[in-house]
Amino acid sequence: MAVDELDTRILRLLLEQPRTSVREYARILGVARGTLQARLDRMEREGVITGTGPALSPVALGHPVLAFVHIEVTQGRLDEVGDALAAVPEIVEAFSITGGGDLLTRVVARDNAHLEDVIQKLISLPGVVRTRTEVALRERVPHRLLPLVESIGRTARK
């Protein structure tokens, strides 16, 4: 989907002021509320905007340890293992990957002992051959999309 300059401005507001009303966004941007709503609807329909819920902090929820666990899976069991991962609440994301392993999971835990318990649970899943864990020490660049959106918006202007 092509994102133009107005879309970029809308997305910036959504990211920077997520609790503002559509009417207020329209006023800030100097566009009609109907125009703004049509743009939002289109971006939702085309998958640019995928959610509007609050961003939650695992740290504030008592899970300050973050680790990335690579999982090697028995050939032909990827879907089965992927489905089993969904039942582990400490796994907040899981991706099929290329390279060293078949799956990459983002895991949160209360402490290192809890992380070890989660890893042991993963190792015991049918189809899991081995795991490799990397513990994150500090977040250097938080999850963000605004720089990408702005880059795309600048390209659209040219």
C-alpha positions as CSV (number, residue, x, y, z in Angstrom):
1,M,0.0,0.0,0.0
2,A,1.2,3.5,-0.8
3,V,1.4,5.8,2.2
4,D,1.3,9.5,1.3
5,E,2.2,12.5,3.4
6,L,-1.2,12.8,5.0
7,D,-1.2,9.1,5.9
8,T,2.3,9.6,7.5
9,R,1.0,12.6,9.5
10,I,-2.0,10.5,10.7
11,L,0.2,7.6,11.7
12,R,2.6,9.9,13.6
13,L,-0.3,11.2,15.6
14,L,-1.7,7.7,16.3
15,L,1.7,6.7,17.6
16,E,2.5,9.8,19.6
17,Q,-1.0,10.5,20.9
18,P,-2.8,7.2,20.9
19,R,-5.6,8.2,23.3
20,T,-6.8,11.2,21.3
21,S,-10.2,11.2,19.6
22,V,-10.7,11.1,15.8
23,R,-12.3,14.5,16.0
24,E,-9.2,15.9,17.7
25,Y,-6.9,14.3,15.2
26,A,-8.8,15.9,12.4
27,R,-8.6,19.3,14.1
28,I,-4.8,19.0,14.6
29,L,-4.3,17.9,11.0
30,G,-6.6,20.5,9.5
31,V,-8.7,17.9,7.6
32,A,-12.4,16.9,7.7
33,R,-13.3,14.2,10.2
34,G,-14.8,12.2,7.3
35,T,-11.5,12.4,5.4
36,L,-9.6,11.3,8.4
37,Q,-12.0,8.4,9.2
38,A,-11.8,7.2,5.5
39,R,-8.0,7.2,5.7
40,L,-8.0,5.3,9.0
41,D,-10.5,2.8,7.6
42,R,-8.4,2.2,4.5
43,M,-5.2,1.8,6.4
44,E,-7.0,-0.8,8.7
45,R,-8.5,-2.6,5.8
46,E,-5.1,-2.8,4.0
47,G,-3.3,-4.0,7.2
48,V,-1.2,-0.9,7.8
49,I,-3.0,-0.3,11.2
50,T,-3.2,-3.7,12.9
51,G,-4.4,-2.8,16.4
52,T,-5.4,-0.1,18.7
53,G,-4.9,-1.7,22.1
54,P,-2.5,-0.5,24.8
55,A,1.1,-1.4,24.8
56,L,1.9,-3.5,27.9
57,S,5.2,-3.7,29.8
58,P,6.3,-7.3,30.8
59,V,8.7,-5.6,33.3
60,A,5.8,-3.8,35.0
61,L,3.9,-7.1,35.0
62,G,6.7,-8.7,37.0
63,H,8.7,-10.3,34.1
64,P,11.9,-8.2,33.8
65,V,14.0,-11.0,32.2
66,L,13.9,-11.0,28.4
67,A,15.5,-13.8,26.4
68,F,15.5,-15.0,22.8
69,V,15.2,-18.8,22.5
70,H,16.1,-20.5,19.2
71,I,14.4,-23.8,18.8
72,E,15.4,-26.6,16.5
73,V,12.5,-28.8,15.5
74,T,12.3,-32.4,14.2
75,Q,11.6,-32.2,10.5
76,G,7.9,-32.2,9.7
77,R,6.8,-31.1,13.2
78,L,7.1,-27.3,12.8
79,D,3.4,-26.6,12.9
80,E,2.9,-28.9,15.8
81,V,5.6,-27.3,17.9
82,G,4.4,-23.8,16.8
83,D,0.9,-24.6,18.1
84,A,2.4,-25.9,21.4
85,L,4.3,-22.7,21.9
86,A,1.1,-20.8,21.8
87,A,0.2,-22.5,25.1
88,V,3.2,-21.2,26.9
89,P,2.2,-17.8,28.4
90,E,5.8,-16.6,28.8
91,I,6.3,-16.7,25.0
92,V,5.3,-13.3,23.8
93,E,6.4,-13.8,20.1
94,A,7.5,-16.7,17.9
95,F,8.7,-16.7,14.4
96,S,9.7,-19.4,11.8
97,I,13.3,-18.5,10.8
98,T,16.2,-19.4,8.5
99,G,19.6,-20.0,9.8
100,G,20.5,-21.6,13.1
101,G,17.2,-23.1,14.2
102,D,13.7,-23.3,13.0
103,L,11.9,-21.0,15.4
104,L,12.9,-17.9,17.3
105,T,10.9,-17.0,20.4
106,R,10.8,-14.0,22.6
107,V,10.4,-15.1,26.1
108,V,9.8,-13.1,29.3
109,A,10.4,-14.4,32.8
110,R,10.3,-13.3,36.5
111,D,13.9,-14.2,37.1
112,N,16.6,-16.5,35.7
113,A,15.3,-19.5,37.6
114,H,11.9,-18.9,36.0
115,L,13.5,-18.6,32.6
116,E,15.2,-22.0,33.2
117,D,11.8,-23.5,34.0
118,V,10.3,-22.1,30.8
119,I,13.3,-23.4,28.7
120,Q,12.9,-26.9,30.3
121,K,9.2,-26.8,29.4
122,L,10.2,-26.0,25.8
123,I,12.8,-28.8,25.6
124,S,10.1,-31.3,26.8
125,L,7.7,-30.4,23.9
126,P,7.3,-33.2,21.4
127,G,9.3,-32.3,18.3
128,V,11.8,-30.0,20.0
129,V,15.4,-31.2,19.3
130,R,17.3,-28.5,21.1
131,T,17.2,-24.9,22.2
132,R,19.7,-22.1,22.4
133,T,19.0,-19.1,24.6
134,E,20.3,-15.6,24.5
135,V,19.4,-13.3,27.4
136,A,18.9,-9.6,26.6
137,L,20.9,-7.3,28.8
138,R,19.4,-3.9,27.8
139,E,17.1,-2.6,25.1
140,R,19.0,-0.3,22.8
141,V,16.3,0.5,20.3
142,P,12.7,0.0,21.4
143,H,10.2,-1.4,19.0
144,R,9.3,1.4,16.7
145,L,7.8,2.0,13.3
146,L,7.6,5.8,13.1
147,P,11.0,6.2,11.5
148,L,10.0,3.7,8.8
149,V,6.6,5.4,8.3
150,E,8.3,8.8,7.9
151,S,10.9,7.4,5.5
152,I,8.1,6.0,3.3
153,G,6.2,9.3,3.6
154,R,9.3,11.2,2.4
155,T,9.7,8.8,-0.5
156,A,6.0,9.3,-1.5
157,R,6.6,13.1,-1.7
158,K,9.3,12.7,-4.3
